[in-house]
């Protein structure tokens, strides 16, 4: 493909990067760009000050033939570029807003989507919103604490936002759940419905983590109690 053809993208068209990841607005995503088609894509975005879209792969692979993406993803802005001598690039990108793919072009080296930005739907009373946010934060703090107890490498967040959409996106990013479940979250337009779903997930995950933590502590206690006998046999 000629690079001059790539300059013809319309305003409602966005280069797409299908990956095994679901990114939410506000999320930071480092990327290593090595395939030639994505080098062209990134250079186009840099030259034309354009965003590109991160979309979860529905079918196919990250490398090789074009993968089929899910139709809702997140537009990202390139914050930093580190160019390597052989043409590869390391990027730091930041999620901007969710979008829906209306139509996909496959005539360029990379996928291009005709997209529309998805507006936040947060129409509900302030009292309901406050109650939901308080409950979500409570469960989320517990979730972070339980994970920190179970996973030594887990780093808890420094700050939990109180603005509903910011909170919902951070929770969705941090939840350790299957990518298909995360895709369902990113496709939920209503922020209060998104928080409701996250509250359900946090309640479920907190129960699971508490059981895992109790089981581990029980095992460690049992192991400590029998260790003198093991030492006696070993000696």
Secondary structure as the mmCIF struct_conf table of DSSP 4:
data_model
#
loop_
_struct_conf.conf_type_id
_struct_conf.id
_struct_conf.beg_label_comp_id
_struct_conf.beg_label_asym_id
_struct_conf.beg_label_seq_id
_struct_conf.end_label_comp_id
_struct_conf.end_label_asym_id
_struct_conf.end_label_seq_id
HELX_RH_3T_P HELX_RH_3T_P1 UNK A 3 UNK A 8
TURN_TY1_P TURN_TY1_P1 UNK A 11 UNK A 12
STRN STRN1 UNK A 13 UNK A 19
BEND BEND1 UNK A 20 UNK A 20
TURN_TY1_P TURN_TY1_P2 UNK A 25 UNK A 26
STRN STRN2 UNK A 28 UNK A 33
BEND BEND2 UNK A 35 UNK A 35
HELX_RH_AL_P HELX_RH_AL_P1 UNK A 36 UNK A 48
TURN_TY1_P TURN_TY1_P3 UNK A 49 UNK A 49
STRN STRN3 UNK A 52 UNK A 59
BEND BEND3 UNK A 60 UNK A 60
BEND BEND4 UNK A 62 UNK A 65
HELX_LH_PP_P HELX_LH_PP_P1 UNK A 66 UNK A 67
STRN STRN4 UNK A 68 UNK A 69
HELX_LH_PP_P HELX_LH_PP_P2 UNK A 70 UNK A 70
BEND BEND5 UNK A 71 UNK A 71
STRN STRN5 UNK A 72 UNK A 83
TURN_TY1_P TURN_TY1_P4 UNK A 85 UNK A 86
BEND BEND6 UNK A 87 UNK A 87
STRN STRN6 UNK A 89 UNK A 105
BEND BEND7 UNK A 107 UNK A 110
STRN STRN7 UNK A 112 UNK A 117
HELX_LH_PP_P HELX_LH_PP_P3 UNK A 118 UNK A 120
STRN STRN8 UNK A 121 UNK A 121
BEND BEND8 UNK A 124 UNK A 124
HELX_RH_AL_P HELX_RH_AL_P2 UNK A 126 UNK A 150
TURN_TY1_P TURN_TY1_P5 UNK A 152 UNK A 153
BEND BEND9 UNK A 158 UNK A 158
BEND BEND10 UNK A 163 UNK A 163
HELX_RH_AL_P HELX_RH_AL_P3 UNK A 164 UNK A 174
HELX_RH_AL_P HELX_RH_AL_P4 UNK A 179 UNK A 186
TURN_TY1_P TURN_TY1_P6 UNK A 187 UNK A 187
STRN STRN9 UNK A 190 UNK A 190
HELX_RH_AL_P HELX_RH_AL_P5 UNK A 191 UNK A 234
#
